[in-house]
Amino acid sequence: MFVKSIMIPKHNCCTIQTGEPIAAALKKLEENKIDALPVLEGEKYAGIITRHDLYEYFFLSNQSKETFLAEVPVIEIAKQYKDRFIKGDEIFERTLLALKDFPIMPLVGGKSEFLGIVTRFDVLEQFQSAFGMNRPGVRIAFTSVETEGRIAKVTDIAHQFHEHIISLVTFDDSDKLVRRIVMKIEKNHNIQKFMDKLESSGFRILNVTED
């Protein structure tokens, strides 16, 4: 999935212009209960102002609160992030790394046009969906010797037992010997027989949880 598929378009985004004072940014952050704002110059992306950076900048500024809020333009803080943006054709797994220390990531088009944002919350929701966290079922963690066709073998066994797969995630793709697999399936009376078949086919069950 490309990150642009979970983008909040610009007409639904709260933004601020470069010349507005810190007081205006703080007001928008408080009123909208958000932690960051894209900063624009007209329709062009110019940076990000975050609640954390705003407080840090004030602490280091040696200015009075009144002067800081009224006279410092938001661009003074936001300009350090003028190169912090994505184009939208990135896959959302990689975007999560970019959002590790940021609550939002702006999407920018040609000629620096601001298109919208992706939030950390929305990206994490996609991971929750990938792991089937929003649906009840039985999660089975198991390992397999890393050989060609092992994932296909898992799905074939699931098909034999009429298991409904909610999610299927693999780990250790850098390990040439062993791969961990986590499968979530709907709860039914075949689960023990299904797991027995997995183990007789060379898979080793590590853990079974119902959620």
C-alpha positions as CSV (number, residue, x, y, z in Angstrom):
1,M,0.0,0.0,0.0
2,F,1.3,3.4,-0.9
3,V,1.2,6.1,1.8
4,K,-0.9,8.5,-0.4
5,S,-3.9,6.1,0.1
6,I,-4.1,7.2,3.8
7,M,-3.4,10.8,3.2
8,I,-5.6,13.5,4.7
9,P,-6.1,16.0,1.8
10,K,-5.1,19.6,2.3
11,H,-8.6,20.9,2.5
12,N,-9.1,18.8,5.6
13,C,-5.8,19.8,7.2
14,C,-5.1,22.5,9.8
15,T,-2.2,24.7,8.5
16,I,-0.6,28.0,9.3
17,Q,1.2,30.6,7.1
18,T,4.9,31.4,7.5
19,G,4.4,34.9,8.8
20,E,1.9,34.2,11.5
21,P,3.1,34.5,15.1
22,I,3.7,31.7,17.5
23,A,0.6,32.7,19.4
24,A,-1.5,31.8,16.4
25,A,0.2,28.4,16.0
26,L,-0.3,27.6,19.7
27,K,-3.9,28.5,19.5
28,K,-4.5,26.2,16.6
29,L,-2.6,23.4,18.3
30,E,-4.7,23.8,21.4
31,E,-8.1,24.3,19.7
32,N,-7.6,21.3,17.4
33,K,-5.9,19.1,20.0
34,I,-3.0,18.3,17.7
35,D,0.8,18.2,18.1
36,A,2.0,19.6,14.8
37,L,1.1,22.0,12.0
38,P,2.3,22.2,8.4
39,V,3.6,25.7,7.7
40,L,2.8,27.1,4.3
41,E,3.9,30.1,2.2
42,G,0.8,30.5,0.1
43,E,0.1,27.0,-1.2
44,K,3.8,25.9,-0.9
45,Y,5.1,23.8,1.9
46,A,7.7,25.6,4.1
47,G,8.2,23.4,7.2
48,I,6.5,22.0,10.3
49,I,5.9,23.5,13.7
50,T,5.5,21.0,16.5
51,R,4.3,21.6,20.1
52,H,7.6,20.1,21.3
53,D,9.8,22.4,19.2
54,L,7.7,25.4,20.2
55,Y,8.3,24.8,23.9
56,E,12.0,24.0,23.3
57,Y,12.6,27.1,21.2
58,F,11.0,29.3,23.9
59,F,13.1,27.7,26.6
60,L,16.3,28.5,24.7
61,S,15.2,31.9,23.4
62,N,15.7,34.0,26.5
63,Q,12.7,36.0,25.5
64,S,9.7,37.0,27.6
65,K,6.6,34.9,27.0
66,E,4.7,37.8,25.6
67,T,7.4,38.8,23.1
68,F,7.9,35.2,22.0
69,L,4.2,34.5,21.4
70,A,3.6,37.8,19.6
71,E,6.7,38.6,17.6
72,V,8.4,35.4,16.6
73,P,7.0,34.1,13.3
74,V,6.3,30.4,13.0
75,I,8.8,30.0,10.1
76,E,11.6,30.7,12.5
77,I,10.9,27.3,14.1
78,A,9.4,25.5,11.1
79,K,12.2,26.2,8.6
80,Q,14.4,23.5,10.1
81,Y,12.0,21.0,8.7
82,K,11.6,22.4,5.1
83,D,13.1,19.2,3.8
84,R,11.0,16.9,6.0
85,F,8.3,15.6,3.7
86,I,7.2,12.7,1.5
87,K,6.0,12.5,-2.1
88,G,3.2,10.0,-1.5
89,D,4.5,7.0,-3.5
90,E,6.4,5.6,-0.5
91,I,5.0,2.4,1.0
92,F,3.5,3.0,4.4
93,E,5.9,0.6,6.2
94,R,8.8,2.9,5.5
95,T,6.7,6.0,6.4
96,L,6.4,4.6,10.0
97,L,10.2,5.1,10.4
98,A,9.9,8.7,9.3
99,L,7.1,9.2,11.8
100,K,9.0,7.8,14.7
101,D,9.8,11.2,16.1
102,F,7.1,13.2,14.3
103,P,3.3,13.1,14.7
104,I,2.7,14.1,11.1
105,M,4.4,13.9,7.7
106,P,3.4,16.4,4.9
107,L,2.9,15.2,1.4
108,V,4.4,17.6,-1.2
109,G,3.9,17.6,-5.0
110,G,5.7,19.3,-7.8
111,K,7.0,22.8,-7.2
112,S,6.7,22.3,-3.4
113,E,2.9,22.3,-3.5
114,F,1.4,21.1,-0.2
115,L,-1.0,18.2,-0.9
116,G,-1.9,17.0,2.6
117,I,-0.5,15.0,5.5
118,V,-0.1,11.5,6.8
119,T,-0.4,11.0,10.6
120,R,1.4,8.6,12.8
121,F,-2.0,7.4,14.1
122,D,-3.2,6.5,10.6
123,V,-0.1,4.6,9.8
124,L,-0.3,2.6,13.0
125,E,-3.9,1.8,12.3
126,Q,-2.8,0.2,9.0
127,F,-0.3,-2.0,10.9
128,Q,-3.1,-2.9,13.3
129,S,-5.2,-3.9,10.3
130,A,-2.3,-5.9,8.8
131,F,-2.0,-7.9,12.1
132,G,-5.8,-8.4,12.3
133,M,-6.0,-6.6,15.6
134,N,-9.4,-5.2,15.0
135,R,-11.1,-8.6,14.5
136,P,-11.4,-11.5,17.1
137,G,-9.7,-14.7,16.3
138,V,-6.9,-17.1,17.2
139,R,-3.3,-16.0,16.7
140,I,-0.8,-18.8,16.0
141,A,3.0,-18.1,16.0
142,F,5.2,-20.7,14.5
143,T,8.6,-21.2,12.8
144,S,9.6,-22.7,9.5
145,V,12.9,-23.6,7.9
146,E,13.4,-21.0,5.2
147,T,12.8,-22.9,2.0
148,E,11.0,-22.0,-1.2
149,G,7.3,-22.4,-1.1
150,R,6.8,-22.5,2.7
151,I,4.3,-19.7,2.8
152,A,2.3,-21.3,0.0
153,K,2.4,-24.5,2.0
154,V,0.9,-22.8,5.0
155,T,-2.0,-21.3,3.0
156,D,-2.6,-24.7,1.3
157,I,-2.9,-26.4,4.7
158,A,-5.3,-23.6,5.9
159,H,-7.4,-24.2,2.7
160,Q,-7.5,-27.9,3.4
161,F,-9.0,-27.3,6.9
162,H,-11.3,-24.4,5.6
163,E,-9.5,-21.9,7.9
164,H,-10.4,-18.3,7.3
165,I,-7.1,-16.3,7.5
166,I,-7.5,-12.9,9.0
167,S,-3.9,-11.9,8.8
168,L,-0.5,-13.5,7.9
169,V,2.7,-11.8,8.8
170,T,6.3,-13.1,8.5
171,F,9.5,-12.0,10.3
172,D,13.2,-12.6,10.0
173,D,13.4,-12.0,6.3
174,S,17.2,-11.5,6.7
175,D,17.6,-15.0,8.3
176,K,18.5,-17.6,5.7
177,L,17.7,-20.5,7.9
178,V,14.5,-19.8,10.0
179,R,11.5,-17.6,9.5
180,R,8.9,-16.8,12.1
181,I,5.3,-16.7,10.9
182,V,2.3,-15.2,12.7
183,M,-1.2,-16.2,11.4
184,K,-4.5,-15.1,12.8
185,I,-7.5,-17.2,11.9
186,E,-11.2,-17.2,12.9
187,K,-11.9,-19.5,15.8
188,N,-13.5,-22.8,14.9
189,H,-13.5,-26.5,15.9
190,N,-10.7,-27.4,13.4
191,I,-7.9,-25.4,15.0
192,Q,-6.2,-28.2,16.9
193,K,-6.3,-30.5,13.8
194,F,-4.9,-27.6,11.7
195,M,-2.0,-27.0,14.1
196,D,-1.3,-30.8,14.2
197,K,-1.1,-30.7,10.4
198,L,1.3,-27.7,10.5
199,E,3.6,-29.5,12.9
200,S,3.5,-32.7,10.9
201,S,4.5,-30.7,7.8
202,G,7.6,-29.3,9.4
203,F,6.4,-26.2,11.1
204,R,7.0,-25.7,14.9
205,I,4.2,-24.0,16.9
206,L,5.6,-21.4,19.3
207,N,2.5,-19.8,20.8
208,V,-1.3,-19.8,20.5
209,T,-3.4,-16.9,21.8
210,E,-7.0,-16.0,21.4
211,D,-8.0,-12.3,21.1
